[in-house]
Amino acid sequence: MRVPISAFISRFTRPDGAYTALGAALLLAATLLLGGCATLMHATSGDEEAVSTQDRLLTYAHRVDALDDAQLATALRLAQAEYAARPDTRNRFRLALALMVPNRPSTDYGAAQTLLSDYLRQPVSAGGTPPFAPLARYLLDRVKQSRASAQALAKARSDKQALEQKIQKITNVVDHAQRAAGAP
């Protein structure tokens, strides 16, 4: 049985267009493989550690996405404290992931973008790139898409409210005219 790609992808997106945690993890894995991170699968101890860190970050992304607002706020406070105490790559990405859970009171796309952009600007030896550069670029793209979606949603809500106010004014004028004319 063949499943159209659009039907397959729709299983991993929410009605608002955001990816579910599993969808994001699958897309991230595909992006990393296509982005040249497949070489991380060849075994040296540093590479194994990098793969293990990526796996833990993907698990964390899935976990924070499933939290309710109060639990996410607690996870965010913990991620902030861990990053303040030890600003390493793992803690940087965990904090960025907690900040970029969409449509939550704690969502802060600007702070997540800063953390990820700063990671990409870190100095590395011999003109290389930071080990998790593909992951950082992917997450930066997600931040930009989520920010654009949030702005479009806010504009749509504002437009809807403005239309509702106009409709209410028209209804009031019609009601007033009907009362003045003596109509029921």
Order of alpha helices (4+ residues) and beta strands (2+ residues): alpha-alpha-alpha-alpha-alpha-alpha-alpha
